[in-house]
Amino acid sequence: MKLGAFSILFNDWDLAKTLDYFKANGLDAIEIGTGGYSRSSHLNAKAIIESEAARTDLRKMLDDRGMFISALGAHGNPVHPNEAIAKEHHKQFEETVLAAEKLGVDTVLAMSGCPGGSPKDETPNWVTTAWPEDFQDILKYQWEDVLIPYWKKIVKFAKDHGVTKIAVEPHPGFCVYNTETALRLHQEVGKEMGVNFDPSHFFWQGMDPSLAILKLKDCIYHFHAKDSIIADHLALVNGVLDYKPYQQMTERSWNFRTVGFGHSMEVWKGIMSALSMAGYDYVISIEHEDNLMDREEGFSKAAAFLKQVIIEKTPETMWWEMRAEG
């Protein structure tokens, strides 16, 4: 496994300064958002598609530092019931795929999206309960009429342009938000449709990330290193579904934390071990959203913490090396 980070946190820095900072903290990879809700200032997809000079400059910056791009990301809602939003996010996703093709990046990150409850809706409708029965009709419409057909078309487009891994982040508020919904999209759409695994969302929903990783072992294509913590004195009264702004930390049932500040090193060692057992041998990408720390403090502490728990070689990798050595 390699250590990387999502660059959007440093949007006010230019790419060269960001890469230097990442390298100084012992990172090998950078993840760059190019569309949707998480557009980065560090890469312009259109420029990469259209300009060989832009591609050459980017490759040189990476090569000079011995770094690589782990993934490009278009974290949007391309199935949004507002046609203008859906169209724009879809366009940005396709541009991200085309930019990835030009750069030789085979992994693009996304959100599954969330349609409305019917073709007449103008806002997304995230279903969280089985009853009233209207919700079952909504789910049928969202998955069978919108989500699955959309992503099947996208997978074909991506494959035609050299992107073989689309990694959707299970995220509450979207149709794919837990283990079984991630598996459903993978099984319905195809092997190219995988997961960008972020333990923070699994923690606060009451799931065990290590167990979820083992269940998702065939389709984890990218990993976000972010933690979260539940405020029991609030969650035991109000539950964990909490719409209050993230800045109101003392009033929320749960909050995002820097890795190691929500769960112990032993828990994170378990997560890394589960990834290794699942055969994951790619990038552990730091995503910082901890409102108790400024970005440099949170980032540097996350990097230092992860260096202590990351597993550099999977059992499969070691087995092949031993076999090659005779």
Secondary structure, 3 states (H helix, E strand, C coil): CEEEEEHHHHCCCCHHHHHHHHHHCCCCEEEEEEEECCCCCCCCHHHHHHCHHHHHHHHHHHHHCCCEEEEEEEECCCCCCCHHHHHHHHHHHHHHHHHHHHHCCCEEEECCCCCCCCCCCCCCCCCCCCCCCHHHHHHHHHHHHHHHHHHHHHHHHHHHCCCCEEEECCCCCCCCCCHHHHHHHHHHHCCCEEEEECHHHHHHCCCCHHHHHHHCCCCEEEEEECEEEECHHHHHHHCCCCCCCCCCHHHCCEEEECCCCCCCHHHHHHHHHHHHHCCCCCEEEECCCCCCCCHHHHHHHHHHHHHHHCCCCCHHHHHHHHHHHC
